[in-house]
Amino acid sequence: MVPVIALVGRPNVGKSTLFNRLTKSRDAIVADVAGLTRDRQYGEAQWQGHTYIVVDTGGISGDEQGLDMIMAGQSLQAIEEADAVLFLVDARAGRTAGDEQIADHLRKRNKRTFLIANKVDGADQDSIMGEFAKLGLGDPLGIAAAHGRNINPMLEAVLGEEGVVSPDIDEEGNPIERLIVEPIGTKIAVIGRPNVGKSTLVNRMLGEDRVVVFDQAGTTRDSIYIPYERHDKPYTLIDTAGVRRRGKVFEAIEKFSVIKTLQAIQDANVVIFVVDAREGIVEQDLHLLGFVLEAGRALVIAINKWDGMEEREKEFVKTELQRRLIFAQFADQHFISALHGSGVGLLYKSVDKAFESAMTKIPTRRMTEILEAAVAEHQPPLVNGRRIKLRYAHLGGSNPPIVVIHGNQVDSVPRSYTRYLENTFRKVLKITGTPIRIEYKSGDNPFAERKNKLTERQVNKKRRLMSHHKKAEKKRKDKR
């Protein structure tokens, strides 16, 4: 699973600055739903090949009536669901009563915590160590988030061999062998806002005729993997709402968890995105869909609670969906009733088709033929008087399909032409239900910057030619 790291601390200690430094972007997902505040942000980051999710929480002042009440909101949820907590303190301000209350809470939760002393520029390291050692969370790691100082050593401690991605070890330092049940078949994540019918849909999908649910426990801490078969075809539902196998399913209002949803998206092959037909598309839907596209996952959209609506309401919903989901036109849309089961069985057809498209394997020769035909029909633009040349293409990855195109001046290919190529490959290869990514590789002369070493004979010949050229030039000037 993708590790989750929560940033906690008092206001103005640099949590958001560190968040932006780690994610290398300000495009964070804001969970604007009940129980979560607007300043709680989620972002994806990478370090040395490791992908992880960063959670930026609101500042905790420690001045309110009791830390338990303060932490009961967004910060508590972030701490509970995180694999590790980065507890930020201000090296310039020193240790405060608020820091001590937060540290006391973290010790009681027995959460893996890294004490991060921010704003260490110009500060005395020994005094910082002594100042914050009393918090009882080990020696602080000094960083300067605003300038990027010591960020890599911090990530090494958090994500390195001794960090959250390292294998579990026993008291003697030996790796712990765990029985892992590998998910089988197409991995499907059912996501959406609270109360749109995710649990009902999952139960309905597991309760279809000819479905055999394997009696296997979940294999991860944050999500439950439910392997099963339908029509002798294997699937694995990634459950983010606490659903268990039939016989242990209880209908309840599911508790929304952004972190579990993001992890499910990362680990899925196909995402079924559930929308409430009566509420339509809201901003939180668009944020989650944006994460699905960023992750490159295949997508099927299920508009639930379609039964009982008047025709006028249905037409309005369809118009709004077409307008607001124009960026996800590649995804099949199904109008369903998870409660009554209408339309649910058709979801599998779109899931299978999307998965097949996402995992497509096309020979390089065929990819290049498609590229050549696209270029012949509509050539790339001129750049500085030179035509962009696209020479050949090959498949560089799957889920999503990545089309790698080699050529010259590829850095200058406009976005509009890239969209043209995406649509061409999608149409010719009949790819549906999944985004396509185009990547360019420069095919410029690799020896352009290398100078040839001349032999002595070549040097002498060059001198004679230059001397001859100078004499001829002098004669022309004398004649004038």
C-alpha positions in Angstrom: 0.0 0.0 0.0 1.0 3.6 -0.5 2.4 5.0 2.8 0.5 8.0 4.3 2.4 10.7 6.1 0.5 13.3 8.2 2.0 16.7 9.0 0.8 18.0 12.4 1.8 20.9 14.7 0.9 24.3 15.9 -0.1 27.1 13.4 2.7 28.8 11.4 5.4 26.2 12.1 5.7 25.5 8.3 3.4 22.6 7.6 2.0 23.9 4.4 5.5 25.0 3.2 6.8 21.5 3.8 3.6 20.1 2.1 4.3 22.1 -1.0 8.0 21.2 -0.9 7.2 17.5 -0.7 4.4 17.4 -3.3 6.2 19.9 -5.6 2.8 21.4 -6.4 0.1 23.4 -4.8 -2.6 21.4 -6.6 -3.8 19.5 -3.5 -7.1 17.8 -3.0 -9.2 19.7 -0.5 -11.8 17.6 1.3 -14.7 20.0 1.8 -17.1 17.6 3.4 -18.8 17.3 6.7 -16.3 16.5 9.5 -13.3 17.7 7.5 -12.2 21.3 7.4 -11.2 23.2 4.3 -7.5 23.5 5.3 -7.0 19.8 5.3 -5.1 19.0 2.1 -4.0 15.8 0.4 -1.2 15.4 -2.1 0.8 12.7 -3.8 4.6 12.8 -3.6 7.6 10.7 -4.7 11.0 10.1 -3.3 13.6 7.8 -4.9 10.9 5.7 -6.6 8.6 5.6 -3.5 5.2 7.0 -3.9 3.5 8.3 -0.7 0.5 10.5 0.3 1.1 13.6 2.3 -1.7 15.1 4.5 -1.5 18.7 5.6 -3.7 19.3 8.7 -4.9 22.5 10.3 -2.8 24.1 13.0 -3.4 23.0 16.6 -2.8 25.8 19.0 -3.3 23.9 22.3 -5.1 26.8 23.9 -8.6 25.3 23.5 -10.4 23.3 26.3 -8.6 20.1 26.2 -6.4 18.5 23.6 -8.8 15.6 23.1 -11.5 17.9 21.8 -9.0 19.7 19.5 -7.7 16.5 18.0 -11.1 15.0 17.6 -11.5 16.6 14.2 -9.4 16.5 11.1 -6.0 16.3 12.8 -7.0 13.2 14.9 -8.3 11.4 11.8 -5.1 12.2 9.9 -3.0 10.9 12.8 -5.1 7.7 13.2 -4.9 6.8 9.5 -1.3 7.8 8.9 1.6 5.3 8.7 3.8 8.0 10.1 3.4 11.5 11.7 5.8 14.4 11.1 5.4 16.6 14.2 6.7 20.0 13.2 8.0 22.5 15.8 9.4 26.0 15.3 13.1 26.0 16.1 13.1 29.8 16.4 10.1 30.0 18.7 11.3 27.1 20.9 9.3 24.6 22.8 5.8 25.8 23.8 2.9 24.5 26.0 1.1 23.6 22.7 4.0 21.5 21.5 4.0 19.6 24.8 0.3 18.9 24.6 0.5 17.6 21.1 3.6 15.5 22.0 1.7 14.0 24.9 -1.2 13.0 22.7 1.1 11.4 20.1 2.9 9.4 22.8 -0.4 8.1 24.1 -1.5 7.0 20.6 1.8 5.1 20.2 2.0 6.4 16.6 5.3 6.3 14.7 6.3 9.9 15.0 9.3 11.9 13.7 10.0 15.2 15.5 10.9 17.8 12.8 12.4 21.1 13.9 11.7 23.6 11.1 13.3 27.0 10.5 16.8 25.9 11.7 18.6 28.5 9.5 21.1 30.3 11.8 20.0 28.4 14.9 22.4 26.6 17.2 22.0 22.9 16.7 22.9 21.9 20.3 20.3 24.3 21.8 17.6 22.9 19.4 18.5 19.3 20.5 18.3 20.2 24.2 15.2 22.4 23.8 13.0 19.7 22.1 14.5 16.5 23.6 12.2 17.1 26.6 9.2 16.3 24.4 10.1 12.7 24.7 9.9 11.9 20.9 13.6 11.4 20.3 16.1 13.8 18.7 14.6 16.4 16.4 15.5 16.4 12.7 16.4 19.9 11.7 15.1 21.3 8.4 14.4 24.5 6.6 11.3 23.8 4.5 11.2 27.2 2.8 14.7 26.6 1.4 14.6 22.9 1.0 17.4 22.3 3.5 17.8 18.8 4.9 14.7 17.5 3.2 16.4 14.5 1.7 17.9 13.4 5.1 14.5 13.7 6.6 12.9 11.6 3.9 15.6 9.0 4.3 14.7 8.7 7.9 11.0 8.5 7.2 10.9 6.4 4.0 14.4 4.8 3.9 15.4 1.3 5.2 14.5 2.2 8.7 11.3 4.1 7.7 7.7 3.3 7.0 8.3 1.4 3.9 10.8 -1.0 5.5 9.7 -4.5 6.3 8.4 -5.3 9.8 11.0 -6.8 12.2 10.8 -8.6 15.5 12.6 -7.6 18.7 15.8 -9.3 17.5 15.8 -7.4 14.2 14.7 -10.3 12.1 12.1 -9.7 9.3 8.6 -10.9 10.2 7.1 -13.3 7.6 3.4 -12.6 7.1 0.8 -14.6 5.3 -0.3 -12.3 2.4 -3.3 -13.3 0.3 -2.6 -11.8 -3.1 -5.5 -10.1 -4.7 -6.6 -11.8 -7.9 -8.2 -10.7 -11.1 -9.3 -7.2 -12.0 -9.0 -4.9 -9.0 -12.0 -2.6 -8.7 -12.3 0.3 -6.3 -15.7 1.8 -5.6 -15.4 5.4 -4.5 -17.5 8.5 -4.1 -18.8 10.9 -1.5 -20.7 9.8 1.7 -24.2 8.5 1.3 -24.1 8.1 -2.5 -24.7 4.4 -2.1 -21.1 2.9 -2.3 -21.8 0.2 0.4 -25.1 -0.7 -1.2 -23.5 -1.0 -4.6 -20.6 -3.2 -3.2 -23.1 -5.5 -1.5 -25.2 -5.7 -4.7 -22.1 -6.5 -6.8 -21.1 -9.2 -4.4 -24.6 -10.6 -4.2 -25.1 -11.0 -8.0 -26.1 -14.5 -9.2 -23.2 -16.9 -9.8 -20.9 -15.0 -7.6 -18.6 -17.0 -5.3 -17.1 -14.9 -2.4 -13.9 -16.4 -1.1 -13.7 -16.7 2.7 -10.5 -14.7 3.1 -9.6 -11.9 5.5 -8.3 -8.6 4.4 -4.6 -8.3 3.8 -4.0 -4.7 4.5 -4.6 -2.4 7.4 -6.4 0.4 5.7 -8.4 -1.4 3.0 -10.2 -4.8 2.7 -9.6 -6.9 -0.4 -12.5 -9.1 -1.3 -11.6 -11.6 -4.0 -14.6 -13.3 -5.7 -15.7 -14.8 -9.0 -18.5 -13.8 -11.4 -19.3 -16.1 -14.4 -16.0 -17.9 -13.6 -14.0 -14.6 -14.0 -11.9 -13.4 -11.0 -12.3 -10.0 -9.5 -11.1 -8.2 -6.4 -13.2 -5.4 -4.8 -11.1 -3.0 -2.8 -13.5 -1.9 -0.1 -13.0 1.5 1.6 -16.2 1.4 3.6 -15.7 -1.5 5.9 -17.8 -4.1 4.0 -17.2 -7.7 4.8 -18.3 -10.9 3.0 -21.9 -11.8 2.8 -23.3 -12.8 6.1 -21.3 -10.1 7.9 -22.5 -7.1 5.9 -24.4 -4.5 8.0 -26.1 -1.6 6.4 -24.9 1.6 8.0 -23.9 5.2 7.0 -20.4 4.7 5.8 -17.7 6.9 7.3 -15.9 8.9 4.6 -12.1 8.6 4.5 -10.2 10.5 2.0 -7.0 8.6 2.7 -8.5 5.2 2.2 -10.1 6.4 -1.0 -6.8 7.7 -2.4 -5.1 4.5 -1.5 -7.8 2.5 -3.2 -7.4 4.5 -6.3 -3.7 4.0 -6.4 -4.0 0.2 -6.0 -6.9 -0.4 -8.3 -7.0 -1.3 -12.0 -10.5 0.2 -12.5 -12.4 2.8 -10.5 -16.2 2.8 -10.3 -17.1 6.4 -9.3 -20.5 6.6 -7.7 -22.6 9.8 -8.1 -25.9 10.6 -6.4 -28.3 11.4 -9.3 -30.4 13.6 -7.0 -27.5 15.7 -5.8 -25.5 15.8 -9.1 -21.8 16.6 -9.5 -20.3 18.7 -6.7 -16.8 20.1 -6.2 -15.7 17.2 -4.1 -16.6 14.8 -6.9 -14.4 16.8 -9.3 -11.5 16.7 -6.8 -11.7 12.9 -6.5 -12.1 12.5 -10.3 -9.0 14.7 -10.7 -7.0 12.3 -8.5 -8.3 9.3 -10.6 -7.1 10.9 -13.8 -3.8 11.9 -12.2 -3.3 8.3 -11.2 -4.2 7.2 -14.7 -6.7 4.7 -13.6 -9.5 3.2 -15.8 -12.8 4.7 -14.9 -16.5 3.8 -15.0 -19.1 6.3 -13.7 -22.2 5.0 -12.0 -25.1 7.5 -11.5 -27.0 6.0 -8.6 -30.5 6.5 -7.2 -31.8 6.9 -10.8 -35.1 5.2 -10.0 -38.1 7.3 -9.1 -36.9 10.4 -10.8 -39.1 12.3 -13.2 -38.1 12.6 -16.9 -37.5 16.3 -16.6 -35.1 15.7 -13.7 -33.3 13.0 -15.6 -32.8 15.2 -18.6 -31.4 18.0 -16.4 -29.0 15.5 -14.7 -27.7 14.2 -18.1 -27.1 17.7 -19.3 -25.1 18.6 -16.2 -23.1 15.4 -16.4 -22.2 16.1 -20.0 -21.2 19.7 -19.1 -19.2 19.0 -15.9 -17.5 15.7 -16.9 -16.3 16.8 -20.3 -12.7 15.9 -19.2 -13.8 12.3 -18.6 -15.7 11.6 -21.8 -13.7 8.4 -22.3 -15.5 6.8 -19.4 -18.8 4.8 -19.7 -21.7 6.2 -17.7 -24.4 3.9 -16.2 -27.6 5.0 -14.6 -28.3 2.5 -11.9 -30.2 1.8 -8.7 -27.9 0.0 -6.3 -30.8 -0.6 -3.9 -33.0 -2.4 -6.4 -30.2 -3.7 -8.6 -31.3 -2.2 -11.9 -28.3 -1.5 -14.2 -25.7 -2.9 -11.8 -24.9 -6.0 -13.9 -24.1 -3.8 -16.9 -21.2 -2.2 -14.9 -19.1 -5.4 -15.3 -19.2 -5.0 -19.1 -17.7 -1.5 -18.9 -15.2 -2.6 -16.2 -14.0 -5.5 -18.3 -13.7 -3.3 -21.4 -11.9 -0.5 -19.5 -9.5 -3.0 -17.9 -8.7 -4.6 -21.3 -8.0 -1.1 -22.8 -5.9 -0.1 -19.8 -3.7 -3.3 -20.2 -3.5 -3.3 -24.0 -0.4 -4.6 -25.7 0.3 -3.2 -29.1 3.5 -4.0 -31.2 5.9 -1.1 -31.9 5.4 -1.5 -35.7 1.6 -1.0 -35.3 2.1 2.0 -33.0 4.5 3.6 -35.5 2.0 3.0 -38.4 -0.7 4.8 -36.5 1.7 7.7 -35.7 2.8 8.0 -39.4 -0.8 8.0 -40.6 -1.7 10.7 -38.0 1.3 12.9 -39.1 0.4 12.4 -42.7 -3.1 13.6 -42.1 -2.2 16.5 -39.9 1.5 17.5 -39.6 3.0 19.0 -36.5 3.6 22.8 -36.6 6.8 24.6 -37.5 9.1 25.8 -34.8 11.7 28.5 -35.7 11.2 27.6 -39.3 11.8 23.9 -38.8 9.1 21.2 -38.8 8.7 19.1 -35.7 9.6 15.5 -36.7 7.9 12.5 -35.0 9.7 9.4 -36.2 8.3 6.3 -34.4 6.2 5.3 -31.4 6.0 2.4 -29.0 4.0 1.4 -25.9 5.8 2.5 -22.7 3.5 1.2 -20.0 -0.1 0.2 -19.1 -2.8 1.2 -16.7 -2.8 3.8 -18.1 -1.5 3.1 -21.6 1.6 5.2 -22.2 2.5 6.0 -25.8 6.2 7.0 -26.1 6.9 9.0 -29.3 10.5 9.6 -30.5 11.4 12.6 -32.6 13.1 16.0 -32.9 12.1 19.2 -31.2 9.5 17.3 -29.2 9.8 19.8 -26.3 7.9 22.2 -28.6 4.9 20.0 -29.4 1.8 22.1 -28.5 -0.8 20.6 -26.2 -3.4 20.8 -28.9 -1.4 18.5 -31.1 -0.8 16.1 -28.2 -4.6 15.9 -27.7 -4.9 15.2 -31.4 -2.5 12.3 -31.1 -4.3 11.0 -28.0 -7.6 11.0 -29.8 -6.1 9.3 -32.8 -4.6 6.4 -30.9 -7.8 6.1 -28.8 -9.9 5.9 -32.0 -7.7 3.6 -34.0 -7.0 1.2 -31.1 -10.6 1.4 -29.9 -9.4 2.3 -26.3 -12.3 3.1 -24.0 -12.6 3.7 -20.3 -9.0 4.7 -19.6 -7.0 7.8 -20.0 -4.0 7.8 -22.5 -0.7 9.4 -21.8 1.7 10.7 -24.5 5.4 10.9 -23.6 8.0 12.3 -25.9 11.6 11.3 -26.3 14.1 13.5 -28.1 15.8 12.0 -31.1 18.2 14.8 -31.7 21.8 14.0 -32.8 23.6 12.6 -29.7 26.9 13.7 -31.1 25.9 17.3 -31.7 28.0 18.6 -28.8 30.9 16.3 -29.5 33.9 17.6 -31.6 35.8 15.3 -33.8 39.5 15.0 -33.2 41.4 15.7 -36.5 44.4 13.8 -37.6 47.7 15.7 -38.3 47.0 15.3 -42.0 43.5 16.7 -41.7 44.8 19.7 -39.6 47.4 20.5 -42.3 44.8 20.2 -45.1 42.5 22.6 -43.1 45.3 25.1 -42.8 46.0 25.0 -46.5 42.3 25.5 -47.3 42.1 28.5 -44.9 45.2 30.0 -46.3 43.9 29.6 -49.9 40.6 31.2 -48.8 42.3 34.2 -47.3 44.5 34.8 -50.4 41.4 34.6 -52.7 39.5 37.0 -50.5 42.5 39.5 -50.5 42.6 39.4 -54.4 38.9 40.2 -54.6 39.4 43.2 -52.3 42.4 44.4 -54.3 40.4 44.3 -57.6 37.8 46.6 -56.0 
